[in-house]
Amino acid sequence: MTEYPRKLDRKEILKILPHKERFMFLESAEIIEPGRAIGKLAKREDFDYLRDHSFPHAGEIFPGALTGEVLAELLGLTLTTEQTGVLADMHIRPRGEIKPSDEVFLDAQVIETRGKFVFGTAKATVDGKIVATVKLILALEYK
């Protein structure tokens, strides 16, 4: 039986999720209870794509689509060890900007499971302010 909360570092996350090192955006995660996890966005020097996602008024900004990706990664960690989830649908609502220097906290939870689909919600916050919310649907696959 799994004990909660369950803390995971980056190496452990890479063993669970199918992502490779360069497309893993989670730094750490903690599965609070079945279906709910919190985590932190990684700060890495090799996030070189930020150089090409820069705006005159704001400078470099973490892309909204990748914010949705990291939240989907976090939701994927809440699945059982026999399951993996493939992102089937994502509706993201940016509510602020994420700068490369920001410490970004993440929170994801499963709302319901219907057949082979998992429905969830997640949010990203910086300094206690919500900078993105997302509704996700993962298609379950069994390992």
Backbone as a printed PyTorch tensor [residue, N CA C, xyz], in Angstrom:
tensor([[[  0.8430,  -1.1900,   0.0000],
         [  0.0000,   0.0000,   0.0000],
         [  0.8860,   1.2500,   0.0000]],

        [[  0.5260,   2.2250,  -0.8020],
         [  1.2750,   3.4730,  -0.8890],
         [  0.9250,   4.3720,   0.2800]],

        [[  1.9560,   4.9700,   0.8630],
         [  1.7370,   5.9010,   1.9600],
         [  1.7460,   7.3270,   1.4210]],

        [[  0.9200,   8.1730,   2.0120],
         [  0.8200,   9.5670,   1.6000],
         [  1.1260,  10.4540,   2.7880]],

        [[  1.7310,  11.6080,   2.5730],
         [  2.1980,  12.1250,   1.2930],
         [  3.4490,  11.3700,   0.8230]],

        [[  3.6520,  11.3660,  -0.4960],
         [  4.7860,  10.6840,  -1.1220],
         [  5.5930,  11.7220,  -1.9010]],

        [[  6.8240,  11.9960,  -1.4630],
         [  7.6700,  13.0100,  -2.1030],
         [  8.4970,  12.3600,  -3.2080]],

        [[  8.6050,  13.0760,  -4.3340],
         [  9.3600,  12.5900,  -5.4810],
         [ 10.3410,  13.6560,  -5.9430]],

        [[ 11.5800,  13.2550,  -6.1730],
         [ 12.5340,  14.1940,  -6.7660],
         [ 12.5380,  13.9810,  -8.2860]],

        [[ 13.3280,  14.7650,  -8.9650],
         [ 13.3580,  14.7320, -10.4310],
         [ 13.7180,  13.3500, -10.9800]],

        [[ 14.6860,  12.6770, -10.3760],
         [ 15.0910,  11.3390, -10.8360],
         [ 13.9400,  10.3440, -10.7120]],

        [[ 13.2110,  10.4060,  -9.6120],
         [ 12.0740,   9.5000,  -9.4160],
         [ 10.9470,   9.8040, -10.4150]],

        [[ 10.7200,  11.0970, -10.6750],
         [  9.6770,  11.4900, -11.6340],
         [ 10.0190,  10.9630, -13.0240]],

        [[ 11.2860,  11.0580, -13.4090],
         [ 11.7170,  10.5700, -14.7300],
         [ 11.5160,   9.0650, -14.8720]],

        [[ 11.5500,   8.3240, -13.7700],
         [ 11.3080,   6.8800, -13.8110],
         [  9.8180,   6.5650, -13.9970]],

        [[  8.9550,   7.4620, -13.5290],
         [  7.5000,   7.2220, -13.5720],
         [  6.8940,   7.6800, -14.8910]],

        [[  7.2060,   8.9030, -15.3010],
         [  6.6200,   9.4670, -16.5180],
         [  7.4420,   9.0830, -17.7480]],

        [[  6.8240,   9.0310, -18.9150],
         [  7.5500,   8.6230, -20.1240],
         [  8.4410,   9.7150, -20.7260]],

        [[  8.4920,  10.8780, -20.1320],
         [  9.2460,  12.0020, -20.6780],
         [ 10.7530,  11.7770, -20.5670]],

        [[ 11.4780,  12.3910, -21.4780],
         [ 12.9370,  12.3960, -21.4190],
         [ 13.3870,  13.6570, -20.6850]],

        [[ 14.6470,  13.6870, -20.3100],
         [ 15.1990,  14.7650, -19.4810],
         [ 14.8940,  16.1690, -20.0130]],

        [[ 15.0890,  16.4220, -21.3040],
         [ 14.9160,  17.7880, -21.8210],
         [ 13.4730,  18.2420, -21.8980]],

        [[ 12.5150,  17.3130, -21.8500],
         [ 11.1160,  17.7340, -21.9000],
         [ 10.3880,  17.4220, -20.5950]],

        [[ 11.1380,  17.3430, -19.5180],
         [ 10.5610,  17.1750, -18.1880],
         [ 10.6610,  18.5220, -17.4870]],

        [[  9.5160,  19.0980, -17.1450],
         [  9.5030,  20.4380, -16.5720],
         [  9.2870,  20.4610, -15.0630]],

        [[  9.0370,  19.3050, -14.4660],
         [  8.8650,  19.2380, -13.0170],
         [ 10.2170,  19.1270, -12.3250]],

        [[ 10.4020,  19.8810, -11.2710],
         [ 11.6050,  19.7750, -10.4490],
         [ 11.3840,  18.7620,  -9.3310]],

        [[ 10.2060,  18.8420,  -8.7160],
         [  9.8660,  17.9380,  -7.6210],
         [  8.3480,  17.8760,  -7.5230]],

        [[  7.8920,  16.8480,  -6.8220],
         [  6.4420,  16.6990,  -6.6470],
         [  6.1710,  15.9750,  -5.3360]],

        [[  4.9740,  16.1700,  -4.8520],
         [  4.5240,  15.4630,  -3.6610],
         [  3.0910,  15.0330,  -3.9090]],

        [[  2.8790,  13.7250,  -3.8760],
         [  1.5230,  13.2130,  -4.0300],
         [  0.9010,  13.2700,  -2.6430]],

        [[ -0.0560,  14.1720,  -2.4760],
         [ -0.6700,  14.4500,  -1.1860],
         [ -1.6040,  13.3200,  -0.7640]],

        [[ -2.3970,  12.8690,  -1.7310],
         [ -3.3760,  11.8080,  -1.5240],
         [ -3.6900,  11.2330,  -2.8890]],

        [[ -4.3580,  10.1000,  -2.9630],
         [ -4.6960,   9.5760,  -4.2930],
         [ -5.4570,  10.6330,  -5.1000]],

        [[ -4.9580,  10.9420,  -6.3010],
         [ -5.6310,  11.9010,  -7.1600],
         [ -5.2410,  13.3480,  -6.9640]],

        [[ -4.2840,  13.6480,  -6.0860],
         [ -3.8780,  15.0480,  -5.8700],
         [ -2.3830,  15.1400,  -5.6440]],

        [[ -1.7600,  16.1000,  -6.3340],
         [ -0.3190,  16.3060,  -6.1890],
         [  0.0190,  17.7880,  -6.2660]],

        [[  1.1050,  18.1380,  -5.6140],
         [  1.6560,  19.4800,  -5.7100],
         [  3.0950,  19.3460,  -6.2070]],

        [[  3.6290,  20.4200,  -6.7850],
         [  4.9920,  20.3370,  -7.2900],
         [  5.5740,  21.6970,  -7.5740]],

        [[  6.8000,  21.6750,  -8.1110],
         [  7.5070,  22.9100,  -8.4660],
         [  8.0070,  22.8020,  -9.8980]],

        [[  7.9110,  23.9220, -10.6040],
         [  8.4530,  24.0270, -11.9510],
         [  9.9780,  24.0820, -11.8520]],

        [[ 10.6390,  23.3330, -12.7180],
         [ 12.1020,  23.3130, -12.7220],
         [ 12.6550,  24.6370, -13.2220]],

        [[ 13.7760,  25.0560, -12.6420],
         [ 14.5440,  26.1950, -13.1410],
         [ 15.8380,  25.5950, -13.6760]],

        [[ 16.0060,  25.6560, -14.9980],
         [ 17.1880,  25.0240, -15.5920],
         [ 17.8100,  25.9440, -16.6230]],

        [[ 19.1140,  25.9550, -16.6420],
         [ 19.8560,  26.7750, -17.5990],
         [ 19.6440,  26.3020, -19.0320]],

        [[ 19.3550,  25.0090, -19.2170],
         [ 19.2170,  24.4900, -20.5840],
         [ 17.8140,  24.6980, -21.1600]],

        [[ 16.9940,  25.4960, -20.5220],
         [ 15.7010,  25.8740, -21.0970],
         [ 15.9680,  26.9560, -22.1480]],

        [[ 16.7050,  26.6060, -23.1750],
         [ 17.1490,  27.5760, -24.1600],
         [ 16.0350,  28.1250, -25.0460]],

        [[ 14.8960,  27.4800, -25.0900],
         [ 13.7870,  27.9800, -25.9070],
         [ 13.2370,  29.3010, -25.3730]],

        [[ 13.5440,  29.6510, -24.1290],
         [ 13.0750,  30.9260, -23.5900],
         [ 13.6900,  32.1080, -24.3360]],

        [[ 14.8900,  31.9190, -24.8790],
         [ 15.5280,  32.9910, -25.6490],
         [ 14.6410,  33.4280, -26.8120]],

        [[ 13.9040,  32.4840, -27.3710],
         [ 13.0540,  32.7650, -28.5290],
         [ 11.6140,  33.0640, -28.1440]],

        [[ 11.3400,  33.1690, -26.8480],
         [ 10.0010,  33.4930, -26.3760],
         [ 10.1180,  34.7340, -25.5000]],

        [[ 10.5260,  35.8270, -26.1390],
         [ 10.8030,  37.0760, -25.4540],
         [  9.9610,  38.1890, -26.0690]],

        [[  9.5110,  39.1070, -25.2160],
         [  8.6460,  40.1890, -25.6580],
         [  9.2120,  41.5260, -25.2060]],

        [[  9.0760,  42.5810, -26.0430],
         [  9.6530,  43.8920, -25.6980],
         [  9.1840,  44.4330, -24.3480]],

        [[  7.9200,  44.2260, -24.0000],
         [  7.3890,  44.7880, -22.7580],
         [  7.7220,  43.9520, -21.5270]],

        [[  8.0770,  42.6610, -21.7170],
         [  8.2150,  41.7880, -20.5580],
         [  9.4980,  40.9670, -20.5290]],

        [[ 10.2280,  40.8790, -21.6080],
         [ 11.4080,  40.0260, -21.6470],
         [ 11.0120,  38.5720, -21.8500]],

        [[ 11.8290,  37.6600, -21.3550],
         [ 11.5480,  36.2380, -21.5120],
         [ 10.3860,  35.8120, -20.6250]],

        [[  9.4820,  35.0300, -21.2090],
         [  8.3170,  34.5140, -20.4940],
         [  8.2170,  33.0230, -20.7720]],

        [[  7.9520,  32.2470, -19.7250],
         [  7.7460,  30.8060, -19.8890],
         [  6.4810,  30.6040, -20.7140]],

        [[  6.5390,  29.8380, -21.8060],
         [  5.3790,  29.6800, -22.7030],
         [  4.1660,  29.0530, -22.0180]],

        [[  2.9900,  29.6000, -22.3020],
         [  1.7450,  29.0890, -21.7280],
         [  1.4990,  27.6270, -22.0420]],

        [[  1.8160,  27.2000, -23.2720],
         [  1.6120,  25.7990, -23.6380],
         [  2.4810,  24.8790, -22.7790]],

        [[  3.6820,  25.3380, -22.4310],
         [  4.5490,  24.5240, -21.5770],
         [  4.1000,  24.5610, -20.1230]],

        [[  3.4390,  25.6310, -19.7320],
         [  2.8260,  25.6590, -18.3970],
         [  1.7610,  24.5750, -18.3180]],

        [[  0.9510,  24.4630, -19.3700],
         [ -0.0400,  23.3820, -19.4250],
         [  0.6160,  22.0150, -19.4010]],

        [[  1.7370,  21.8830, -20.0950],
         [  2.4730,  20.6090, -20.1260],
         [  2.9520,  20.1990, -18.7370]],

        [[  3.5550,  21.1310, -17.9940],
         [  4.0610,  20.7690, -16.6640],
         [  2.9070,  20.4120, -15.7260]],

        [[  1.7640,  21.0620, -15.8840],
         [  0.6020,  20.7200, -15.0630],
         [  0.0520,  19.3460, -15.4450]],

        [[  0.1170,  18.9970, -16.7170],
         [ -0.2970,  17.6580, -17.1560],
         [  0.6660,  16.6010, -16.6150]],

        [[  1.9680,  16.9080, -16.5960],
         [  2.9410,  15.9880, -16.0140],
         [  2.5970,  15.7090, -14.5530]],

        [[  2.2640,  16.7660, -13.8240],
         [  1.9330,  16.6230, -12.4100],
         [  0.6780,  15.7680, -12.2290]],

        [[ -0.3440,  16.0180, -13.0380],
         [ -1.5600,  15.2120, -12.9430],
         [ -1.2520,  13.7450, -13.2530]],

        [[ -0.3710,  13.5070, -14.2230],
         [  0.0050,  12.1440, -14.5760],
         [  0.6280,  11.3750, -13.4220]],

        [[  1.2810,  12.0690, -12.5040],
         [  1.8810,  11.4040, -11.3470],
         [  0.8480,  10.8640, -10.3750]],

        [[ -0.3780,  11.3410, -10.4580],
         [ -1.4050,  10.8780,  -9.5160],
         [ -2.0100,   9.5380,  -9.9190]],

        [[ -1.6660,   9.0370, -11.1080],
         [ -2.2200,   7.7700, -11.5830],
         [ -1.5610,   6.6100, -10.8530]],

        [[ -2.1790,   5.4280, -10.9360],
         [ -1.6180,   4.2540, -10.2730],
         [ -0.3690,   3.7870, -11.0070]],

        [[  0.3910,   2.9450, -10.3730],
         [  1.6320,   2.4520, -10.9790],
         [  1.3650,   1.5740, -12.1970]],

        [[  0.1610,   1.0650, -12.3470],
         [ -0.1820,   0.2310, -13.5030],
         [ -0.6560,   1.0650, -14.6880]],

        [[ -0.8650,   2.3540, -14.4700],
         [ -1.4170,   3.2140, -15.5120],
         [ -0.4300,   4.2960, -15.9300]],

        [[ -0.6120,   4.7560, -17.1300],
         [  0.0510,   5.9710, -17.5890],
         [ -1.0000,   6.7690, -18.3490]],

        [[ -0.8400,   8.0530, -18.3970],
         [ -1.8190,   8.8890, -19.0790],
         [ -1.2060,   9.6230, -20.2520]],

        [[ -1.9250,   9.6660, -21.3360],
         [ -1.5230,  10.4290, -22.5090],
         [ -2.4430,  11.6430, -22.5670]],

        [[ -1.8670,  12.8220, -22.7420],
         [ -2.6700,  14.0370, -22.7860],
         [ -3.6270,  13.9890, -23.9670]],

        [[ -4.9280,  14.0040, -23.6820],
         [ -5.9500,  13.9440, -24.7240],
         [ -6.5370,  15.3130, -25.0220]],

        [[ -6.6050,  16.1920, -24.0090],
         [ -7.1840,  17.5140, -24.2140],
         [ -6.7100,  18.4380, -23.0970]],

        [[ -6.5260,  19.7080, -23.4400],
         [ -6.0630,  20.6870, -22.4670],
         [ -6.6850,  22.0410, -22.7950]],

        [[ -7.2910,  22.6470, -21.7900],
         [ -7.8200,  24.0100, -21.9180],
         [ -7.1200,  24.8540, -20.8690]],

        [[ -6.1800,  25.6630, -21.3370],
         [ -5.3970,  26.4780, -20.4060],
         [ -5.8700,  27.9240, -20.4410]],

        [[ -5.8710,  28.5300, -19.2770],
         [ -6.2370,  29.9380, -19.1620],
         [ -5.0990,  30.6700, -18.4520]],

        [[ -4.2320,  31.3240, -19.2310],
         [ -3.1650,  32.1120, -18.6070],
         [ -3.7740,  33.2810, -17.8250]],

        [[ -3.2290,  33.5510, -16.6590],
         [ -3.7270,  34.6470, -15.8260],
         [ -2.5990,  35.5930, -15.4070]],

        [[ -1.4010,  35.3020, -15.8940],
         [ -0.2430,  36.1160, -15.5560],
         [  0.9680,  35.5790, -16.2850]],

        [[  2.1150,  36.1980, -16.0530],
         [  3.3440,  35.8010, -16.7160],
         [  4.2420,  35.0250, -15.7590]],

        [[  4.9890,  34.0940, -16.3170],
         [  5.9940,  33.3650, -15.5600],
         [  7.3520,  33.7480, -16.1400]],

        [[  8.1760,  34.3570, -15.3160],
         [  9.5270,  34.7580, -15.7070],
         [ 10.4950,  33.6190, -15.3610]],

        [[ 11.6300,  33.5480, -16.0530],
         [ 12.5930,  32.4790, -15.7750],
         [ 13.0480,  32.4260, -14.3150]],

        [[ 13.0780,  33.5520, -13.6330],
         [ 13.5460,  33.5820, -12.2360],
         [ 12.4410,  33.2640, -11.2160]],

        [[ 11.1840,  33.1670, -11.6550],
         [ 10.0720,  32.9370, -10.7270],
         [ 10.1130,  31.5410, -10.1190]],

        [[  9.7140,  31.4570,  -8.8580],
         [  9.5010,  30.1620,  -8.2120],
         [  8.0270,  29.8430,  -8.4150]],

        [[  7.7570,  28.7780,  -9.1630],
         [  6.3930,  28.4510,  -9.5800],
         [  5.9300,  27.1940,  -8.8510]],

        [[  4.8170,  27.3260,  -8.1320],
         [  4.2310,  26.1980,  -7.4250],
         [  3.0280,  25.6790,  -8.2130]],

        [[  2.8680,  24.3770,  -8.2050],
         [  1.8530,  23.7130,  -9.0210],
         [  0.9510,  22.8680,  -8.1400]],

        [[ -0.3050,  22.7350,  -8.5400],
         [ -1.2860,  21.9410,  -7.8000],
         [ -2.2290,  21.3070,  -8.8090]],

        [[ -2.3520,  19.9790,  -8.7760],
         [ -3.2110,  19.2640,  -9.7250],
         [ -4.0390,  18.2270,  -8.9850]],

        [[ -5.2700,  18.0500,  -9.4630],
         [ -6.1030,  17.0110,  -8.8530],
         [ -7.0460,  16.3920,  -9.8650]],

        [[ -7.3020,  15.1180,  -9.6560],
         [ -8.2550,  14.3810, -10.4710],
         [ -9.6560,  14.7510, -10.0060]],

        [[-10.5120,  15.0920, -10.9520],
         [-11.9080,  15.4090, -10.6350],
         [-12.7700,  14.1580, -10.7520]],

        [[-12.5740,  13.4200, -11.8430],
         [-13.3130,  12.1650, -12.0160],
         [-12.6420,  11.3000, -13.0740]],

        [[-12.9680,  10.0280, -13.0420],
         [-12.5150,   9.0800, -14.0560],
         [-13.7560,   8.4930, -14.7030]],

        [[-13.7720,   8.5150, -16.0340],
         [-14.8850,   7.9480, -16.8060],
         [-14.3040,   7.0260, -17.8540]],

        [[-14.5460,   5.7300, -17.6980],
         [-13.9900,   4.7770, -18.6420],
         [-12.4850,   4.8780, -18.6490]],

        [[-11.9010,   5.1140, -19.8360],
         [-10.4420,   5.2150, -19.9150],
         [ -9.9430,   6.6590, -19.8950]],

        [[-10.7710,   7.5870, -19.4160],
         [-10.3770,   8.9900, -19.3610],
         [-10.3540,   9.5100, -17.9270]],

        [[ -9.3410,  10.3140, -17.6430],
         [ -9.2110,  10.9780, -16.3480],
         [ -9.3700,  12.4720, -16.5870]],

        [[-10.2690,  13.0920, -15.8460],
         [-10.5300,  14.5280, -15.9450],
         [ -9.9190,  15.1940, -14.7070]],

        [[ -9.1690,  16.2690, -14.9560],
         [ -8.5280,  16.9340, -13.8370],
         [ -8.4350,  18.4350, -14.0260]],

        [[ -8.0990,  19.1090, -12.9450],
         [ -7.8500,  20.5480, -12.9770],
         [ -6.5000,  20.8020, -12.3160]],

        [[ -5.8950,  21.9130, -12.6740],
         [ -4.6020,  22.2440, -12.0930],
         [ -4.3910,  23.7520, -12.1590]],

        [[ -3.4480,  24.2290, -11.3290],
         [ -3.1220,  25.6520, -11.3460],
         [ -1.6380,  25.8320, -11.0570]],

        [[ -1.1270,  26.9630, -11.5340],
         [  0.2440,  27.3790, -11.2660],
         [  0.1850,  28.7190, -10.5490]],

        [[  1.0130,  28.8840,  -9.5180],
         [  1.0340,  30.1440,  -8.7700],
         [  2.4660,  30.6630,  -8.6270]],

        [[  2.5730,  31.9810,  -8.5880],
         [  3.8320,  32.6770,  -8.3250],
         [  3.5400,  33.6960,  -7.2350]],

        [[  4.2920,  33.6460,  -6.1530],
         [  4.0870,  34.5560,  -5.0160],
         [  2.6380,  34.5440,  -4.5330]],

        [[  2.0120,  33.3630,  -4.5390],
         [  0.6380,  33.2250,  -4.0690],
         [ -0.4250,  33.6610,  -5.0660]],

        [[ -0.0230,  34.1680,  -6.2170],
         [ -0.9720,  34.6260,  -7.2370],
         [ -1.0980,  33.5670,  -8.3290]],

        [[ -2.3280,  33.2520,  -8.7140],
         [ -2.5540,  32.2710,  -9.7740],
         [ -2.1220,  32.8670, -11.1080]],

        [[ -1.2270,  32.1700, -11.8100],
         [ -0.7460,  32.6460, -13.1120],
         [ -1.2870,  31.7910, -14.2640]],

        [[ -1.8800,  30.6240, -13.9330],
         [ -2.4940,  29.7890, -14.9670],
         [ -3.4010,  28.7590, -14.3190]],

        [[ -4.5230,  28.4990, -14.9770],
         [ -5.3890,  27.3820, -14.5960],
         [ -5.5930,  26.5340, -15.8430]],

        [[ -5.8370,  25.2640, -15.6310],
         [ -5.9910,  24.3690, -16.7690],
         [ -6.9680,  23.2440, -16.4290]],

        [[ -7.7500,  22.8630, -17.4330],
         [ -8.5860,  21.6680, -17.3550],
         [ -7.9520,  20.6450, -18.2800]],

        [[ -7.7580,  19.4510, -17.7790],
         [ -7.0440,  18.4230, -18.5190],
         [ -7.8590,  17.1500, -18.6510]],

        [[ -7.6440,  16.4490, -19.7450],
         [ -8.1700,  15.1060, -19.9160],
         [ -6.9990,  14.2170, -20.3140]],

        [[ -6.7680,  13.1790, -19.5310],
         [ -5.7430,  12.1940, -19.8400],
         [ -6.4230,  10.9180, -20.3030]],

        [[ -5.9180,  10.3070, -21.3660],
         [ -6.3880,   8.9960, -21.8130],
         [ -5.5180,   7.9530, -21.1520]],

        [[ -6.1400,   7.0320, -20.4390],
         [ -5.3920,   6.0230, -19.6930],
         [ -4.8670,   4.9360, -20.6160]],

        [[ -3.6540,   4.5300, -20.3280],
         [ -3.0520,   3.3650, -20.9630],
         [ -2.5010,   2.5170, -19.8260]],

        [[ -2.5470,   1.2160, -20.0040],
         [ -2.0340,   0.3250, -18.9640],
         [ -0.6700,  -0.1920, -19.3400]],

        [[  0.2490,  -0.1860, -18.3770],
         [  1.6380,  -0.5960, -18.6220],
         [  1.7320,  -2.0990, -18.7940]]])
